[in-house]
């Protein structure tokens, strides 16, 4: 624990799930989607995360087509007991990265788990998610195969990602679900209508990915020209044209509040999420140690009722423009 970093509070994933740091670390950007990265530097960031008490590390077999899991292997070899390890299956990609299909078949569940265990160099996964719901396979069959992995000791707890309330109910009837991973932030709040209440009814924690709006809420992205040529955000509707202009108004308003209260915009965005309930565990991603420390400090921010009211007013005044994925990918969300 570095002297400048406060102790990160702990939260529990689900009714009987693992205890984790209130903020986890999303590892995707260390291998994919956000431009080039350096493995040696990424390992330094990962080690620093554990040093300051960030215990939940989130990866997936599709990130870098397996490269992200392999990246974590040396860290896990040295510090496995400090990590609550989450990975995902279901998005099947070709070696060149092209998405081939979503696969929730029992045979693929078993195959994907074995491959992830091998890449990660571990004998069990703490939290195993279905990355996207396969609409061609009943969720009962997919979760049934995942439950078999628990019985075999290869997986400790189960999760789903981007699942609807109805799917969550059906899945939880087969085996306890510790966590739902989905997008949730100041600019993506659709889970509040039905999915989050269902999670709470069923005792399922919510693990928000992209809690900083894919970096947009930090206020540092003013146009896509500043992004790497391979950065997928260049094609994201919220970063385009009139949508971008409208969304900049939200980022600027957040920045003004953050400055007035003595925080960074990222800290304020993360603190708002954590304030939504003790069952919320965001997983912001970063490739920089200074950003990691900045994000971790948000776990200790406490809001007053007056500040909550100001945040609500800011959100009401600045609606978000654009869908959260390109049209072709929207069909796989909340399935």
C-alpha positions in Angstrom: 0.0 0.0 0.0 1.6 3.3 -1.0 1.4 6.1 1.6 -0.5 8.4 -0.8 -3.2 5.8 -1.5 -6.0 5.3 1.0 -7.2 1.8 1.9 -9.8 0.7 -0.7 -13.0 -0.4 0.8 -14.3 -4.0 0.2 -17.5 -5.1 -1.3 -19.1 -8.6 -1.9 -20.1 -9.9 -5.3 -23.5 -11.5 -4.8 -25.0 -13.0 -1.6 -22.3 -15.6 -1.3 -19.7 -14.4 -3.8 -16.1 -13.3 -3.2 -15.1 -10.2 -1.3 -13.3 -7.7 -3.7 -12.0 -4.2 -3.7 -14.8 -1.7 -4.3 -13.1 -0.8 -7.6 -11.6 -3.5 -9.8 -9.4 -3.1 -12.9 -10.6 -3.8 -16.4 -7.6 -5.2 -18.4 -9.0 -5.2 -21.9 -7.3 -2.0 -23.1 -3.9 -3.6 -22.2 -4.2 -5.9 -25.2 -7.0 -4.7 -27.5 -9.3 -2.0 -28.9 -7.6 1.2 -27.6 -4.5 1.3 -29.7 -1.1 -0.2 -29.0 0.1 -1.2 -25.5 3.3 -2.4 -23.9 3.1 -5.7 -22.0 6.0 -4.9 -19.7 4.4 -1.6 -18.7 1.0 -3.2 -18.4 2.5 -5.7 -15.9 3.9 -2.9 -13.9 0.4 -1.4 -13.8 -1.1 -4.7 -12.8 1.4 -5.2 -10.0 0.8 -1.7 -8.8 -3.0 -2.4 -8.7 -2.4 -5.3 -6.3 0.1 -3.2 -4.3 -2.6 -0.6 -3.6 -5.3 -3.1 -2.8 -7.2 -3.5 -6.1 -8.0 -7.2 -6.1 -10.6 -7.7 -8.9 -8.9 -8.2 -12.2 -11.2 -8.5 -15.2 -10.2 -10.1 -18.5 -11.8 -12.2 -21.3 -10.7 -14.8 -23.8 -11.6 -12.5 -26.6 -9.3 -9.6 -25.5 -6.4 -9.7 -27.9 -7.7 -13.2 -29.0 -6.2 -14.7 -25.9 -3.3 -12.3 -25.4 -4.9 -10.5 -22.5 -5.2 -13.7 -20.5 -1.6 -14.6 -21.3 -0.5 -11.2 -20.2 -1.9 -11.9 -16.7 -0.2 -15.3 -16.4 3.1 -14.2 -14.9 1.4 -11.9 -12.4 -0.9 -14.8 -11.4 2.1 -17.1 -11.1 3.7 -14.8 -8.5 0.6 -13.3 -6.8 -2.4 -15.6 -7.3 -3.6 -15.3 -3.7 -4.0 -11.6 -4.0 -6.2 -11.7 -7.1 -10.0 -12.3 -7.6 -9.7 -13.4 -11.2 -12.6 -12.8 -13.6 -12.6 -13.9 -17.2 -15.3 -14.4 -19.8 -16.2 -16.7 -22.7 -18.7 -16.7 -25.5 -17.5 -14.2 -28.1 -15.6 -16.3 -30.6 -13.1 -14.5 -32.7 -10.9 -15.5 -35.6 -7.1 -15.2 -35.3 -7.3 -11.8 -37.0 -9.8 -10.6 -34.5 -13.0 -10.8 -36.6 -16.0 -11.8 -34.5 -17.2 -15.1 -35.8 -20.2 -15.9 -33.5 -21.5 -15.9 -30.0 -21.4 -19.4 -28.6 -23.1 -20.5 -25.4 -23.3 -24.2 -26.2 -22.3 -26.6 -23.3 -19.5 -28.1 -25.3 -18.0 -24.6 -26.0 -18.4 -23.6 -22.3 -16.1 -26.6 -21.4 -13.7 -25.9 -24.2 -13.4 -22.2 -23.5 -12.8 -22.7 -19.8 -10.0 -25.2 -20.4 -8.4 -22.8 -22.9 -8.6 -19.9 -20.4 -7.2 -21.9 -17.6 -4.2 -22.9 -19.8 -3.5 -19.3 -21.0 -3.9 -17.9 -17.4 -1.7 -20.6 -16.0 -4.2 -21.3 -13.1 -6.2 -24.2 -11.8 -9.4 -22.2 -11.2 -11.2 -19.0 -12.2 -12.8 -17.1 -9.4 -15.6 -15.5 -11.5 -16.5 -16.9 -14.9 -18.8 -14.8 -17.1 -20.8 -15.6 -20.2 -19.6 -12.6 -22.2 -22.7 -12.3 -24.4 -25.9 -14.3 -24.3 -26.2 -16.8 -27.1 -29.8 -16.4 -28.2 -29.7 -19.8 -30.0 -29.0 -21.8 -26.8 -31.4 -21.7 -23.8 -29.7 -19.9 -21.0 -30.5 -22.9 -18.7 -28.2 -25.1 -20.9 -25.3 -22.6 -20.8 -25.5 -22.0 -17.1 -25.9 -25.7 -16.4 -22.6 -26.3 -18.1 -21.1 -23.4 -16.2 -22.4 -24.9 -13.0 -20.7 -28.2 -13.9 -17.4 -26.3 -13.9 -18.1 -25.1 -10.4 -18.7 -28.7 -9.2 -15.5 -29.7 -10.9 -13.6 -27.0 -9.0 -12.5 -25.2 -12.1 -14.7 -22.1 -11.4 -15.7 -20.6 -8.1 -18.6 -18.3 -9.0 -20.7 -17.5 -12.1 -21.6 -14.3 -13.9 -23.4 -13.1 -16.9 -22.7 -10.0 -19.1 -25.2 -7.9 -20.9 -28.1 -10.1 -19.9 -31.7 -9.0 -19.6 -33.7 -9.2 -16.4 -35.7 -12.1 -17.8 -32.4 -14.0 -18.6 -31.1 -13.3 -15.2 -34.1 -14.8 -13.6 -33.9 -18.0 -15.7 -30.1 -18.3 -15.1 -30.4 -17.8 -11.3 -33.0 -20.6 -11.2 -30.3 -23.0 -12.4 -27.3 -21.8 -10.3 -26.6 -18.7 -8.1 -25.2 -15.8 -10.2 -22.7 -13.7 -8.3 -22.5 -10.8 -10.7 -23.8 -9.2 -13.9 -21.3 -7.2 -15.9 -22.8 -4.5 -18.0 -22.2 -0.9 -19.1 -23.3 1.6 -16.4 -22.0 5.1 -16.0 -23.1 8.7 -15.9 -23.8 8.4 -19.7 -25.3 4.9 -19.7 -28.1 4.4 -17.2 -30.6 2.0 -18.9 -29.9 -0.7 -16.3 -31.7 1.4 -13.7 -35.2 0.7 -15.1 -35.4 -3.0 -14.7 -32.0 -4.8 -14.7 -30.5 -3.3 -11.5 -33.8 -3.8 -9.5 -33.8 -7.5 -10.7 -30.2 -7.9 -9.7 -31.0 -6.6 -6.2 -34.0 -8.9 -5.9 -31.9 -11.9 -6.8 -28.8 -10.9 -4.8 -26.6 -10.3 -7.8 -23.9 -7.7 -7.8 -23.6 -5.2 -10.7 -20.1 -4.8 -12.2 -20.1 -1.8 -14.5 -17.7 -1.8 -17.4 -16.8 1.4 -19.1 -17.7 3.4 -16.0 -15.9 6.4 -17.4 -17.8 6.3 -20.6 -14.8 4.8 -22.5 -12.7 7.6 -21.2 -15.0 10.3 -22.5 -16.2 11.4 -19.0 -12.6 12.3 -18.1 -12.9 15.3 -20.3 -9.7 14.6 -22.2 -11.3 13.4 -25.5 -12.6 16.3 -27.5 -12.6 14.6 -30.9 -11.7 11.3 -32.5 -8.7 12.7 -34.2 -6.8 12.4 -30.9 -7.4 8.7 -30.8 -5.1 6.0 -32.3 -6.0 5.0 -35.8 -6.9 1.5 -34.5 -9.0 2.8 -31.6 -12.6 1.4 -31.9 -14.1 4.5 -30.4 -13.6 6.2 -33.8 -16.6 4.2 -34.9 -18.7 4.6 -31.7 -21.8 6.7 -32.3 -21.4 8.7 -29.2 -18.1 10.1 -30.4 -19.5 11.2 -33.8 -20.8 14.5 -35.1 -23.7 16.1 -33.3 -23.7 13.3 -30.8 -20.2 14.3 -29.8 -21.1 18.0 -29.4 -24.1 17.1 -27.2 -22.0 14.7 -25.1 -19.2 17.2 -24.6 -21.7 19.4 -22.7 -22.1 16.6 -20.1 -18.4 16.0 -19.9 -17.8 19.8 -19.4 -20.5 20.0 -16.8 -19.0 17.1 -14.9 -15.6 18.8 -15.1 -17.0 22.0 -13.6 -18.5 20.1 -10.7 -15.3 18.1 -10.1 -13.2 21.2 -10.1 -15.6 22.9 -7.6 -15.5 19.9 -5.3 -11.8 19.3 -5.5 -11.8 16.0 -7.5 -10.9 14.9 -11.0 -13.8 14.2 -13.4 -12.9 10.5 -13.3 -13.1 10.4 -9.6 -16.4 12.1 -9.5 -17.9 9.7 -12.2 -16.6 6.7 -10.3 -17.8 8.0 -6.9 -21.2 8.6 -8.3 -21.4 4.9 -9.4 -20.2 3.6 -6.1 -22.8 5.8 -4.4 -25.6 4.0 -6.2 -25.3 1.1 -3.8 -22.9 -1.3 -2.0 -23.6 -3.9 -4.6 -21.9 -1.9 -7.4 -18.3 -2.7 -8.3 -17.0 -0.7 -11.3 -14.0 -1.9 -13.3 -12.4 1.1 -14.9 -9.5 0.3 -17.2 -6.2 2.1 -17.5 -2.7 1.6 -18.8 -1.2 4.3 -16.5 -0.2 4.0 -12.9 -1.1 7.6 -12.1 -4.6 7.1 -13.5 -4.9 3.9 -11.5 -4.1 5.8 -8.3 -6.5 8.6 -9.2 -9.3 6.1 -9.8 -8.6 4.2 -6.6 -9.0 7.3 -4.5 -12.6 7.7 -5.7 -13.5 4.7 -3.6 -13.2 6.9 -0.5 -15.3 9.8 -1.7 -18.5 10.4 0.3 -21.4 12.5 -1.1 -23.7 14.8 0.8 -27.4 14.9 -0.1 -26.8 18.4 -1.6 -24.1 17.0 -3.9 -26.3 14.1 -4.9 -29.0 16.6 -5.9 -26.4 18.6 -7.9 -25.3 15.5 -9.7 -29.0 14.6 -10.5 -29.6 18.1 -11.8 -26.5 17.9 -14.0 -27.7 14.6 -15.5 -31.2 15.9 -16.2 -29.8 19.0 -18.0 -27.5 17.0 -20.2 -29.0 14.0 -21.9 -26.7 11.7 -23.7 -26.8 11.4 -27.5 -26.1 8.3 -29.5 -26.3 4.6 -29.0 -23.6 3.0 -26.9 -22.4 0.6 -29.7 -22.7 0.7 -33.5 -26.0 -0.6 -34.7 -24.7 -4.0 -35.7 -23.6 -4.7 -32.1 -26.7 -3.4 -30.3 -28.7 -6.6 -30.8 -26.4 -8.5 -28.5 -27.0 -6.2 -25.5 -29.4 -6.9 -22.6 -30.2 -10.2 -24.3 
